Amino acid sequence: MVYKLFVDSDVIIDFFTDRKPHVNPASELFDLNEQSKTLCICG
């Protein structure tokens, strides 16, 4: 089953700027997306 997630732009910024302590949960979301377990909708 694939879950749809709406990802806020702050999560994307946290991921790309390596902003602590938010980078770990953000990277987990992107990892799940790469494994096709979620469909991230960015906005």
Secondary structure, DSSP 8 states (H G I E B T S, - for coil): --EEEEE-HHHHHHHHHT-TTTHHHHHHHHHHHHTTSEEEEE-
